[in-house]
């Protein structure tokens, strides 16, 4: 499964809408003049923080995380990794903010296919707290990165852990189903995909994976019906993209 086919999961509550608002590198704590700097240049953040030697308590970590998410929204993943790294550096030690920064740093590395760095970021997030509001995202993203890194057995363990932490996390159920298919545990995989669908994950990808599991189970008729529905959803999504492009 390619990066384009598998969505990465950002920290809870921090996902990007398609129409994300413009951003600035001028939170009160940094006090940069936007007319004098490129507003999508992470070196501005680095220079300002280093030059002034700002103490941790003086840095608005949430603003840095927002900047990193904005970089993600415009596919500037290298800048995102640097910004999330800065956020983790200036966040209070072992805080939720630091954990959130590490999770998102891992996502940015994964987008660059830097899975070793992604794995390290997710593990650091889980070191801070393996049962927090960001832990399930860290676990499910760690599972994905481990799979891409060739560690499929350990990947399933972390997918299972993500579901244990947050049983209402649709992405975690989808990941669990995917890894179960890889292990040949097809009935359990179908149940995992059904849970993801019940929790609101109604897209072509989850239906395609469910159809694959059903087909391997010998449920050809049901697999075909699910695959047809997946194709319908894919066409609907493509049409929506065309309409948005024409309107924009």
C-alpha positions as CSV (number, residue, x, y, z in Angstrom):
1,X,0.0,0.0,0.0
2,X,1.5,3.3,-1.1
3,X,1.6,6.6,0.9
4,X,-1.1,8.0,-1.5
5,X,-3.4,5.2,-0.6
6,X,-3.0,5.3,3.1
7,X,-3.8,8.5,4.9
8,X,-1.5,9.6,7.7
9,X,-3.1,10.5,11.0
10,X,-2.3,13.9,12.5
11,X,-2.6,14.6,16.2
12,X,-6.1,14.5,17.5
13,X,-8.1,17.6,16.8
14,X,-5.3,19.1,14.7
15,X,-6.2,17.8,11.2
16,X,-6.2,20.2,8.3
17,X,-9.4,21.1,6.4
18,X,-9.2,21.4,2.7
19,X,-9.7,25.1,2.9
20,X,-7.2,25.8,5.7
21,X,-6.8,29.5,6.6
22,X,-3.7,31.4,5.7
23,X,-1.0,31.4,8.4
24,X,1.7,33.7,9.7
25,X,5.0,33.3,11.5
26,X,4.1,36.3,13.6
27,X,2.7,35.1,16.9
28,X,3.2,37.6,19.6
29,X,6.1,35.7,21.1
30,X,8.1,35.8,17.9
31,X,7.2,39.3,16.8
32,X,8.6,39.0,13.2
33,X,7.8,41.6,10.6
34,X,6.0,39.6,7.8
35,X,6.9,42.3,5.3
36,X,10.6,41.5,5.8
37,X,10.5,37.6,5.8
38,X,9.2,34.8,3.7
39,X,6.1,33.5,5.6
40,X,6.9,29.9,4.7
41,X,10.5,29.9,5.7
42,X,11.3,27.8,8.8
43,X,14.7,29.5,9.0
44,X,12.9,32.5,10.2
45,X,11.7,30.6,13.2
46,X,15.1,29.1,13.8
47,X,16.9,32.5,13.6
48,X,14.4,34.3,15.8
49,X,14.5,31.7,18.5
50,X,18.2,31.3,18.5
51,X,19.0,35.0,18.1
52,X,16.9,36.0,21.1
53,X,17.7,32.8,23.2
54,X,14.0,32.7,24.2
55,X,13.2,30.6,27.2
56,X,10.7,27.8,26.8
57,X,8.0,29.5,28.7
58,X,8.1,32.5,26.4
59,X,7.5,30.4,23.2
60,X,3.9,29.7,22.0
61,X,4.3,26.1,21.2
62,X,0.8,25.7,19.9
63,X,1.5,28.4,17.3
64,X,4.6,26.6,16.2
65,X,2.5,23.4,15.8
66,X,-0.1,25.3,13.8
67,X,2.7,26.6,11.5
68,X,3.9,23.0,11.1
69,X,0.4,21.8,10.2
70,X,0.1,24.6,7.7
71,X,3.4,23.5,6.1
72,X,1.9,20.0,5.8
73,X,-1.2,21.5,4.1
74,X,1.0,22.8,1.3
75,X,3.3,19.8,1.1
76,X,6.3,21.5,2.6
77,X,7.3,18.4,4.6
78,X,10.9,19.2,5.3
79,X,10.0,22.6,6.7
80,X,7.2,20.8,8.7
81,X,9.7,18.4,10.3
82,X,11.9,21.3,11.4
83,X,9.0,23.3,12.8
84,X,7.6,20.4,14.8
85,X,11.1,19.7,16.0
86,X,11.3,23.3,17.3
87,X,7.9,22.9,18.9
88,X,9.1,19.8,20.7
89,X,12.3,21.5,21.8
90,X,10.5,24.5,23.3
91,X,7.5,22.7,24.8
92,X,7.4,21.9,28.5
93,X,9.3,18.7,29.1
94,X,7.1,15.6,28.7
95,X,4.0,17.7,28.2
96,X,1.0,16.9,25.9
97,X,2.2,19.7,23.6
98,X,5.6,18.1,23.3
99,X,4.0,14.7,22.6
100,X,1.8,16.3,19.9
101,X,4.8,17.9,18.2
102,X,6.6,14.5,18.1
103,X,3.6,12.7,16.6
104,X,3.2,15.3,13.9
105,X,7.0,15.3,13.3
106,X,6.7,11.6,12.7
107,X,3.9,12.2,10.2
108,X,6.0,14.7,8.3
109,X,8.9,12.3,8.1
110,X,6.6,9.5,6.9
111,X,5.4,11.8,4.1
112,X,9.1,12.1,3.0
113,X,9.4,8.3,3.3
114,X,11.9,8.8,6.1
115,X,10.5,6.0,8.1
116,X,13.4,5.5,10.4
117,X,13.1,9.1,11.6
118,X,9.3,8.7,11.8
119,X,9.6,5.6,14.0
120,X,12.0,7.5,16.3
121,X,9.5,10.4,16.6
122,X,6.6,8.2,17.4
123,X,8.5,6.2,20.0
124,X,9.6,9.5,21.6
125,X,5.9,10.6,21.7
126,X,4.9,7.3,23.4
127,X,7.8,7.6,25.8
128,X,6.2,10.7,27.1
129,X,2.8,9.1,27.6
130,X,1.5,5.8,26.2
131,X,-2.1,6.4,27.3
132,X,-2.8,10.0,26.5
133,X,-5.1,11.6,24.0
134,X,-2.3,11.5,21.4
135,X,-1.1,8.0,22.2
136,X,-3.5,6.2,19.8
137,X,-2.4,8.4,16.9
138,X,1.2,7.7,17.8
139,X,0.6,4.0,17.9
140,X,-1.4,3.8,14.6
141,X,1.2,5.9,12.8
142,X,4.0,3.9,14.3
143,X,2.4,0.8,13.0
144,X,2.3,2.2,9.5
145,X,5.9,3.4,9.6
146,X,7.1,0.0,10.9
147,X,5.2,-1.8,8.1
148,X,6.9,0.4,5.5
149,X,10.2,-0.2,7.3
150,X,9.7,-4.0,6.8
151,X,8.7,-4.7,10.4
152,X,5.2,-6.1,9.7
153,X,4.9,-8.3,12.8
154,X,5.6,-5.4,15.2
155,X,3.4,-3.2,13.1
156,X,0.3,-5.4,14.0
157,X,1.2,-5.2,17.7
158,X,1.1,-1.4,17.6
159,X,-2.1,-1.4,15.6
160,X,-3.7,-3.6,18.2
161,X,-2.4,-1.2,20.9
162,X,-4.0,1.8,19.1
163,X,-7.4,0.1,19.2
164,X,-7.0,-0.7,22.9
165,X,-6.2,2.9,23.7
166,X,-9.1,4.3,21.7
167,X,-11.7,1.8,20.5
168,X,-13.5,4.6,18.7
169,X,-10.6,5.5,16.5
170,X,-11.7,4.5,13.0
171,X,-8.2,4.9,11.5
172,X,-6.8,2.4,14.1
173,X,-9.4,-0.2,13.2
174,X,-8.6,0.3,9.5
175,X,-4.9,-0.2,10.2
176,X,-5.6,-3.3,12.3
177,X,-7.7,-4.7,9.5
178,X,-5.0,-4.1,6.9
179,X,-2.3,-5.8,9.0
180,X,-4.6,-8.7,9.8
181,X,-5.2,-9.3,6.1
182,X,-1.4,-9.4,5.7
183,X,-1.2,-12.1,8.3
184,X,-4.1,-14.1,6.7
185,X,-6.5,-13.5,9.6
186,X,-9.3,-12.6,7.2
187,X,-12.4,-12.9,9.3
188,X,-10.9,-10.7,12.0
189,X,-9.9,-8.3,9.3
190,X,-13.4,-8.0,8.0
191,X,-14.7,-7.3,11.5
192,X,-12.0,-4.6,11.9
193,X,-13.0,-2.9,8.6
194,X,-16.7,-3.0,9.6
195,X,-15.8,-1.3,12.9
196,X,-13.9,1.4,11.0
197,X,-16.9,1.9,8.7
198,X,-19.4,2.1,11.7
199,X,-17.1,4.7,13.2
200,X,-17.4,6.9,10.2
201,X,-14.6,5.8,7.9
202,X,-16.7,5.5,4.7
203,X,-14.3,5.9,1.8
204,X,-13.1,3.9,-1.1
205,X,-9.9,2.7,0.6
206,X,-11.6,0.9,3.5
207,X,-14.1,-0.7,1.2
208,X,-11.4,-1.9,-1.2
209,X,-9.5,-3.5,1.7
210,X,-12.7,-5.2,2.9
211,X,-13.4,-6.5,-0.6
212,X,-9.9,-7.9,-0.8
213,X,-10.4,-9.7,2.5
214,X,-13.8,-11.1,1.5
215,X,-12.5,-12.3,-1.8
216,X,-9.7,-14.2,-0.1
217,X,-12.3,-15.7,2.2
218,X,-14.1,-17.0,-0.8
219,X,-17.1,-14.6,-0.4
220,X,-16.9,-13.6,-4.0
221,X,-20.4,-12.2,-4.4
222,X,-20.2,-10.0,-1.3
223,X,-16.7,-8.9,-2.3
224,X,-17.9,-7.8,-5.7
225,X,-20.7,-5.8,-4.2
226,X,-18.3,-4.0,-1.8
227,X,-15.8,-3.4,-4.6
228,X,-18.5,-1.8,-6.7
229,X,-19.5,0.5,-3.9
230,X,-15.8,1.4,-3.4
231,X,-15.6,2.4,-7.1
232,X,-18.7,4.5,-6.8
233,X,-17.2,6.4,-3.8
234,X,-14.0,6.9,-5.7
235,X,-15.8,8.4,-8.7
236,X,-17.9,10.6,-6.4
237,X,-14.7,11.9,-4.7
238,X,-13.1,12.5,-8.1
239,X,-16.1,14.5,-9.2
240,X,-16.1,16.6,-6.1
241,X,-12.5,17.4,-6.7
242,X,-13.3,18.5,-10.3
243,X,-16.2,20.7,-9.1
244,X,-14.0,22.3,-6.4
245,X,-11.3,23.0,-8.9
246,X,-13.7,24.6,-11.3
247,X,-15.3,26.7,-8.5
248,X,-11.9,27.7,-7.2
